[in-house]
Amino acid sequence: MSLHVFSDEWARACALAINDNLAYRAAAATWEGAILLHIAAPDPGSERRVWLDLWRGECREARSGTTTDEDAARYILSGDRTTWQQVLSGATAPIMAIMMGRLRITKGSLAELLPHVESAKQLVASAASIEASFPETA
């Protein structure tokens, strides 16, 4: 049975995969701050979020996110379901999706993220290693 992407269970599995990824640990040694990933949807009730508290190569907490997490997040990345499917499958690199306007940085800046391209790549590799499906409502 696969998990649903951006569910609480998926977020916890991501934390384990992130913390087991030695390449992420090395690449993200200078990364500090929580990130909120957001699947935008026409119906606000169908939106999904995941909160990742990332600190110097470690995921300290991962869970389903809420709108109230937006204030505490250092970065918010938002995109539609199709874009997240492409990013999490490895078909599109996260930074490329941002530069193409498919993923939007709604909090934080691209200039701050650019030095962390390898961290983002390894973060996605960790998330992609989890057998998961996208819920129909997102």
Residue, then its C-alpha position, 0 to 999 in steps of 0.5 A: m500500500s502506498l502513502h498519499v503524497f503530502s499526508d502526515e504519514w508521507a511526511r514522516a516517511c520523508a523525514l526518515a528518508i531525508n535523515d538517511n540520505l548522506a548526500y542530503r546531509a552533506a549538501a544541506a550542512t548550511w541550510e537553516g529553516a523550515i519549508l512549507l510545500h503546498i499543492a494548490a488547488p481550485d478548491p481551497g478544501s483540496e489544497r495540501r501542505v507539508w511542513l519540513d523543519l530542516w536544519r543543517g542537514e537534518c529533518r527535525e520534524a515533518r508533518s502535514g502542514t496547515t495555513t497557520d504554518e505559513d507564518a513560521a516557514r522560512y520558505i513556501l513553495s507552491g505548485d499545482r498537482t501536475t507540477w509536484q508530480q513532475v518534481l517528485s518523480g524527478a522529471t523536473a528539477p525543483i529549481m527548474a520548476i521555479m525558474m519556469g514559473r511552475l513552482r512559485i516561491t510565495k515566501g522567501s526568495l530564489a536568490e536565497l535558494l540558489p546556493h542550495v540547488e544540490s540540497a533541493k535535488q537530494l531532498v527531492a530524491s529522498a521524497a521520491s524514494i517513498e512509494a506514494s500516490f497523489p490523492e485524487t482531490a489535490 
